[in-house]
Amino acid sequence: MSRAVVAESPVDRRVAKTRRALRQALIELTEERGLDALGVGDICERADINRGTFYNHFADKEALVVALEDEVLTELEGFRPRIAELDMVGFAKLRLAKRPLPVLVDLFDSLREQGDFLHAMLGPKGDGSFGPRLRDCVCTDLVTSVLHERYRTSADPFVGYYVSFYAAAYMGVISRWMETGMAESSEDMARIAMRLFFIKPGESIVL
């Protein structure tokens, strides 16, 4: 049975076009001036839309920022089921075979697609609250997934600190990748993420 194709309405196309224009304007102005220095008028002028159109979609600048951030996080949350299926044994086997973990490759592909927005929001002129949200959405889940099952629900304070330590470290990896122009491929970043998890004091720090 063939699946019916639902055509996008002119209204839907206009809404999507407006959202893209606002997103691009927010990115450019955040990089140039900083998020705190922006007003709705600045964003509308850069996006070439009137304020009435803006307020038809968002209550204020903060609502726009949160909506765009939530859009990114919702996409990344789609990786949670695959991350939850990871285990240390499978992780180690791929590392020994020098093969990148497929879900990590796909994750870095997704981060690359959102790179312009992430660079702006995670940068010094962006939204300081976004980094912790991204860390909790992606990095904390990743670290927790490779813990032995008995630790995943442990109330031991050290387990909590262990997860926080590595989650913050992986957030640092993502931030550095963004800051340096995402020069490494997604495959290389997946290998780097895996290597960092297993590296021990005194070992060589080459990939």
Secondary structure, DSSP 8 states (H G I E B T S, - for coil): ---------HHHHHHHHHHHHHHHHHHHHHHHT-GGG--HHHHHHHHT--HHHHHHH-SSHHHHHHHHHHHHHHHHHTTHHHHHT--HHHHHHHHHTT---HHHHHHHHHHHHTHHHHHHHHSTTS-TTHHHHHIIIIIHHHHHHTS-HHHHT---HHHHHHHHHHHHHHHHHHHHHHHTTS-S-HHHHHHHHHHHHH--TTS----
